[in-house]
Amino acid sequence: MAGVVHIPWYATGLRHNKLADALTGIAPVALRYGASAYEVYRSNDDRYKFLQTADFERKHDFERYWNGPEFIDFRVLTSSWYQVPVLYVWHDRIASGTLEPEPVNHVASGVAGEAPTATSPASAQGSAAQGWIRTTCGSWSETWSAYSALTCTTWYCTPPTAFVTRMWSSTCETPLKTYV
């Protein structure tokens, strides 16, 4: 059964950047052993904490990767960079899915009262920004604005470079229902 292996890593003192570099080097090796995908995550809350994942069709393929010469060398060379024991966990995939985003082509209007729009460096030079995705964190609705004079909307664009923009309204209603 297809599955995903999770390998938690925790760096030792002042070696988190070295471990990050080493993990980005060893993770792609999984593809040679039959993995269909790999990922390495670094915690934002604890910069010493990492999670390596790899998708395999069979657990046997992962065990070949884990016990292969590349990973053995990795563990020998970096053994002082992470805390032991490293206990991986195999997860059987019982459901999965993805949502393919629609290509977005936005042009920044800069007009107050309108929802923010994303502009890529390519579109700023006159070419289409196909493939850019705008994500809005917060609210930009008439209903929200009716109940609060303060509206913060954060948005960012991906790929190829992410940038963040925030827009605030001109008045603010505090939780105590007073205006500032």
C-alpha positions as MATLAB code, in Angstrom:
seq = 'MAGVVHIPWYATGLRHNKLADALTGIAPVALRYGASAYEVYRSNDDRYKFLQTADFERKHDFERYWNGPEFIDFRVLTSSWYQVPVLYVWHDRIASGTLEPEPVNHVASGVAGEAPTATSPASAQGSAAQGWIRTTCGSWSETWSAYSALTCTTWYCTPPTAFVTRMWSSTCETPLKTYV';
ca = [
       0.000    0.000    0.000;
       1.297    3.459   -0.874;
       2.448    5.499    2.047;
       4.402    8.396    3.385;
       7.251    8.166    5.827;
       7.788   10.952    8.371;
      11.297   11.338    9.749;
      11.517   13.883   12.575;
      14.914   15.499   13.111;
      15.996   17.777   15.943;
      19.289   19.629   15.530;
      21.799   19.943   18.337;
      22.983   23.347   19.537;
      24.129   25.751   16.824;
      24.049   23.057   14.123;
      20.563   23.679   12.751;
      21.803   25.364    9.564;
      24.288   22.570    8.855;
      21.539   19.993    9.380;
      19.183   21.934    7.099;
      21.777   21.912    4.326;
      22.512   18.207    4.826;
      18.807   17.269    4.760;
      18.271   19.153    1.516;
      21.101   17.072    0.102;
      19.957   13.628    1.258;
      16.190   14.042    0.687;
      16.314   13.911   -3.159;
      18.197   10.604   -2.981;
      14.841    9.007   -2.071;
      13.809    9.406   -5.712;
      16.540    6.934   -6.712;
      14.933    4.340   -4.438;
      11.432    4.648   -5.865;
       9.981    7.625   -4.004;
       7.497    9.665   -6.009;
       8.014   12.815   -3.914;
       9.990   14.153   -0.980;
       9.755   17.214    1.253;
      11.773   18.712    4.088;
      10.057   21.095    6.498;
      11.599   23.418    9.060;
       9.509   24.636   11.968;
       8.922   28.368   12.241;
       8.410   28.101   15.994;
      11.527   26.028   16.681;
      14.272   26.487   14.064;
      16.021   23.328   15.323;
      13.062   21.087   14.440;
      12.783   19.467   10.990;
      10.410   17.009    9.359;
      11.487   15.001    6.340;
       8.802   13.182    4.350;
       8.910   10.900    1.341;
       6.137    9.180   -0.636;
       6.808    5.539   -1.493;
       4.643    2.915   -3.139;
       6.042    0.196   -0.849;
       7.628    0.339    2.606;
      10.359   -1.978    1.344;
      11.561    0.788   -1.011;
      11.838    3.203    1.909;
      13.823    0.652    3.921;
      16.241    0.332    0.983;
      16.642    4.130    1.062;
      17.024    4.298    4.851;
      19.606    1.473    4.907;
      21.289    2.436    1.616;
      24.907    3.592    1.448;
      23.996    7.262    0.943;
      21.846    7.459    4.067;
      24.316    5.459    6.139;
      27.060    7.902    5.129;
      24.727   10.813    5.905;
      24.051    9.513    9.414;
      27.750    8.855   10.061;
      28.923   12.278    8.840;
      26.156   14.262   10.565;
      25.695   12.177   13.722;
      26.624   15.077   16.006;
      24.253   17.481   14.245;
      20.991   15.901   15.460;
      19.554   14.273   18.543;
      19.122   10.514   18.688;
      17.198    8.343   18.418;
      15.688    9.245   15.051;
      12.472    7.245   14.857;
      10.729    7.333   11.501;
       7.008    6.611   11.211;
       5.390    4.945    8.200;
       1.891    6.162    7.333;
      -0.388    4.248    4.950;
      -2.133    6.632    2.591;
      -5.885    6.119    2.884;
      -6.973    9.260    1.052;
      -5.363   12.114   -0.827;
      -6.272   14.912   -3.159;
      -5.087   18.172   -4.589;
      -6.659   21.316   -5.874;
      -5.137   22.742   -9.006;
      -5.315   26.548   -8.830;
      -6.520   28.525  -11.788;
      -3.955   30.804  -13.425;
      -4.480   34.350  -12.204;
      -3.584   37.567  -13.979;
      -3.997   40.593  -11.696;
      -3.116   44.226  -12.195;
      -2.582   46.451   -9.169;
      -5.163   49.204   -9.081;
      -3.952   51.172   -6.086;
      -7.473   52.556   -5.571;
      -8.569   52.798   -1.933;
     -11.578   50.677   -1.099;
     -10.818   47.990   -3.670;
      -9.490   44.576   -2.856;
      -5.710   44.320   -3.217;
      -4.398   42.631   -6.327;
      -1.094   40.934   -7.076;
       1.277   42.046   -9.747;
       4.282   39.993  -10.722;
       7.535   41.565  -11.857;
       6.786   40.065  -15.288;
       3.400   41.764  -15.560;
       4.916   45.036  -14.427;
       7.052   44.815  -17.542;
       4.040   44.209  -19.738;
       3.969   40.403  -19.975;
       1.219   38.173  -18.616;
       1.501   36.848  -15.069;
       0.059   33.426  -15.827;
       0.445   30.987  -12.963;
       0.541   33.549  -10.164;
      -1.671   32.770   -7.203;
      -2.948   35.375   -4.775;
      -3.770   34.192   -1.286;
      -5.733   36.469    1.017;
      -5.378   36.083    4.764;
      -7.966   38.111    6.604;
     -11.117   39.636    5.286;
     -12.094   41.906    2.455;
     -15.847   41.964    2.529;
     -18.587   44.508    2.988;
     -20.032   42.457    5.861;
     -16.766   42.490    7.780;
     -16.305   46.200    7.178;
     -19.810   46.935    8.476;
     -18.979   45.450   11.882;
     -15.440   46.736   12.247;
     -13.878   49.913   10.996;
     -10.485   48.184   11.055;
      -9.855   45.716    8.293;
      -6.458   44.173    7.823;
      -5.928   42.137    4.717;
      -2.663   40.326    4.140;
      -1.947   38.810    0.779;
       1.009   37.282   -0.937;
       1.846   35.845   -4.326;
       3.577   32.609   -5.234;
       5.803   31.698   -7.268;
       8.487   32.713   -8.263;
       8.960   35.194   -5.423;
       6.669   35.797   -2.504;
       5.939   39.256   -1.192;
       3.494   40.424    1.454;
       1.317   43.511    1.429;
      -1.018   44.726    4.155;
      -3.834   47.232    3.793;
      -5.556   48.923    6.720;
      -8.678   51.018    6.836;
      -8.482   54.602    8.093;
     -10.380   54.129   11.384;
     -10.149   51.490   14.051;
     -12.715   50.084   16.431;
     -11.051   48.439   19.415;
     -12.504   45.404   21.231;
     -13.935   47.837   23.802;
     -16.047   49.404   21.021;
     -14.112   52.668   21.195;
     -12.624   54.364   18.162;
      -9.010   55.436   17.833;
];
